[in-house]
Amino acid sequence: MILYAIGWTLAGFLVMELAGWFIHKYLMHGPLWGIHKTHHQASKGFFELNDVFSLLFGGVAVLLIFLGVEALDYRFWMGVGITTYGMLYFFLHDVLIHRRLKWFDKPRNWFLRGIFKAHQAHHITNKKDDAVSFGLFFVPKKYFKTK
């Protein structure tokens, strides 16, 4: 049972990273740019219209957990994996990278620094078509180089 739970939790996490990359590249920087562009502009407040995507992804996780909680089946554990992804996303993206909450300085760890650099490269442009690096955890190796 424990390996079942761990496996489906990891699957939920991985599916969220892959789906997040695809949604970010092809939908947010495509037909949903009108919503996502608020993330590429200077914020006028704590929240931005782009935060609606977090609510959507969180809603999927809650639904999966709710549907699978009675039997503790794969839906429950996938929901846990998506929730774990969301919590790490909030910490990395909103706290460490964009400093919406100023809890920490810029990351010093090589892995976190690589994620930070990749996201900075993504934000070099505020245009729909010129962005690079759409994932959060799986980013090109070049961002992990120290030079």
NORZIHU-V787650 format. One record per backbone hydrogen bond with DSSP energy under -0.5 kcal/mol. CO is the residue of the C=O (numbers start at 1). NH is the residue of the N-H. E is the energy in kcal/mol with one decimal. If there is no record, write none. Layout:
co->CO nh->NH e->E
co->CO nh->NH e->E
This chain:
co->1 nh->5 e->-2.4
co->2 nh->6 e->-2.7
co->3 nh->7 e->-2.8
co->4 nh->8 e->-2.4
co->5 nh->9 e->-2.1
co->6 nh->10 e->-2.7
co->7 nh->11 e->-2.1
co->8 nh->12 e->-2.3
co->9 nh->13 e->-2.1
co->10 nh->14 e->-2.8
co->11 nh->15 e->-3.0
co->12 nh->16 e->-1.9
co->13 nh->17 e->-2.0
co->14 nh->18 e->-2.6
co->15 nh->19 e->-3.2
co->16 nh->20 e->-2.7
co->17 nh->21 e->-2.2
co->18 nh->22 e->-2.3
co->19 nh->23 e->-3.2
co->20 nh->24 e->-2.7
co->21 nh->25 e->-2.7
co->22 nh->26 e->-2.8
co->22 nh->27 e->-0.6
co->23 nh->27 e->-1.6
co->23 nh->28 e->-3.1
co->24 nh->29 e->-1.3
co->26 nh->31 e->-0.6
co->27 nh->30 e->-1.3
co->27 nh->32 e->-3.1
co->30 nh->33 e->-1.7
co->32 nh->35 e->-1.3
co->32 nh->36 e->-2.2
co->33 nh->37 e->-3.1
co->35 nh->38 e->-1.1
co->36 nh->39 e->-2.4
co->36 nh->40 e->-0.5
co->37 nh->40 e->-1.1
co->48 nh->51 e->-2.2
co->49 nh->52 e->-2.0
co->50 nh->53 e->-1.9
co->51 nh->55 e->-1.5
co->52 nh->56 e->-2.0
co->53 nh->57 e->-2.7
co->54 nh->58 e->-2.6
co->55 nh->59 e->-2.2
co->56 nh->60 e->-1.8
co->57 nh->61 e->-2.0
co->58 nh->62 e->-2.6
co->59 nh->63 e->-2.4
co->60 nh->64 e->-2.5
co->61 nh->65 e->-2.5
co->62 nh->66 e->-2.8
co->63 nh->67 e->-2.7
co->64 nh->68 e->-1.7
co->65 nh->69 e->-1.2
co->68 nh->72 e->-1.4
co->68 nh->73 e->-1.2
co->73 nh->76 e->-0.7
co->73 nh->77 e->-1.7
co->74 nh->78 e->-2.8
co->75 nh->79 e->-2.3
co->76 nh->80 e->-1.9
co->77 nh->81 e->-2.2
co->78 nh->82 e->-2.6
co->79 nh->83 e->-2.3
co->80 nh->84 e->-2.6
co->81 nh->85 e->-2.3
co->82 nh->86 e->-2.5
co->83 nh->87 e->-2.4
co->84 nh->88 e->-2.4
co->85 nh->89 e->-2.9
co->86 nh->90 e->-2.5
co->87 nh->91 e->-2.3
co->88 nh->92 e->-3.2
co->89 nh->93 e->-2.9
co->89 nh->94 e->-0.8
co->90 nh->94 e->-1.0
co->90 nh->95 e->-1.7
co->91 nh->96 e->-2.4
co->92 nh->97 e->-2.3
co->93 nh->98 e->-2.4
co->94 nh->100 e->-3.5
co->94 nh->101 e->-0.6
co->101 nh->103 e->-1.8
co->109 nh->113 e->-2.9
co->110 nh->114 e->-2.0
co->111 nh->115 e->-2.1
co->112 nh->116 e->-2.5
co->113 nh->117 e->-2.7
co->114 nh->118 e->-2.3
co->115 nh->119 e->-2.2
co->116 nh->120 e->-2.3
co->117 nh->121 e->-2.4
co->118 nh->122 e->-1.7
co->119 nh->123 e->-1.6
co->121 nh->124 e->-1.0
co->122 nh->125 e->-0.6
co->137 nh->139 e->-1.1
co->140 nh->143 e->-1.7
co->141 nh->144 e->-2.4
co->142 nh->145 e->-0.8
